[in-house]
């Protein structure tokens, strides 16, 4: 578990150094001060706005994919209506995901080494 990029062993090391430098009585005061400051920070409106924005950014890709699927479904309905086709599948079947992965670009198969395999005969002169 890391907090702000600081692991457990580093945190223990920092606490030991602070205890040596400040002493046990000043450590209690510093701990209370830091605790109050963090409590005020977490309860502030700025922190709530930060958390909400962070949540929106994390869910943005999913939201965009859902909107794209809805747009594709609407276009599909318009095309079917314009062509006069009815629903392509019964209502009991689930609607497939309209965004499909693109096939990977595969190189063309290598040319055969033997020219007779291609079906064309080499040019020969009739004598």
N, C-alpha and C positions, 0 to 999 in steps of 0.2 A: 504494500500500500504506500503510495506516495502522495504527499501533500505539497503542492507548489514545487514539485520536482525534488523534494527532500524525502529521502527514505527513512525508515525507522532507526537505523544505526546512526545516521547523520543527525537526526533529531535528538537522540540520547546524548551524542557528543556535544551538541549545542547547549543542551540543558546542563550538562556537567560543567562546561566552560562558564556559563552564566552563573551557576551556583558558586564557583570558585571566585569569580570576579565580584559579584554583588553580595554574596553572603546569604545565609538562610532568611534573615528578616527582610532584607530588601527584595529577595526573590518572591516572598509572599505579596508584597506591595505591587511588584511588577506584574505578577500573575493576575492579581485582581484588576489592575489597570488594563492589561491586555484583554482579559475576559470581558470587561465592560465595553471596551472599544469594539471588540468583535461582535458582541451582542447588539450594540447600537448600529453597527454596519449591516448586520444580517436583517435587522428590523427596519432599515431605512427604505424609503421609496426608490432610491437609486439602485439598491441591490435587487429589489423586486423587478424593476424594469430590466436590469441586466439579466436576471434569470429568465424572464419572459422572452426577451430577445434571443437568448441562447437557445431556448426550447424551440422557438420559431425557426431558427437557422438549422437546427438538427432535423426538424420535420419537413423542411422545405422540399428536399428531393422527392419524398413520398407524395407530398401534396401536388407537386408538379406532374408526377406520373399519373395520379388519379385524374387530374384535369385533362391531361393529354388523352387518356383513355375515354373520358367522357366526350371530348371533342371528336375523337375518331368514331365513337358509337353514333353520335349525332350525324356525322357525315355519311356513315354507313346507312342510317335510316333514310337520309335524304336521297341517296343514290338508289336505294331499293324502291322508294316511293316514285322517283322519276322514271325508273325502268319498269315499274308496274309489278315487280316481284313481291311476293309476300315474305313472311318471316322464313329464313332459311332453315330453322331448326325448331323443334317443338319447345314449348315453354318449360317443360320439365328438365331439359338439358341445361347445364350451366353455361353461361356466356364465357367464351374463351377470352384470354387476355389478348387485347388487340395489338399490343406492342410486342413484337416478336424479335428475338435476337437475329442480327444479320449473319449470314453464313460467312465463315472465315474465307479470306482470299486464298485459294489454293492454286499452286502453279499448274499449268497444263501438263498433261502426261508427256513423258519424254518420247521423242520420235523413235520409231523402231530402227534397229541397227541394220536389218536386212531389208533392202528395198522391195523385195517381192511380198513382204508382209503388208505393205500399204495398198496393195491391189493394183498398182500401176506397174507396167513392165518398163524396163529401161529401153531407151531408144536404140533400136538395132537397125542397121542398114541391110536391106534385102539385096543380095548380089545375084 
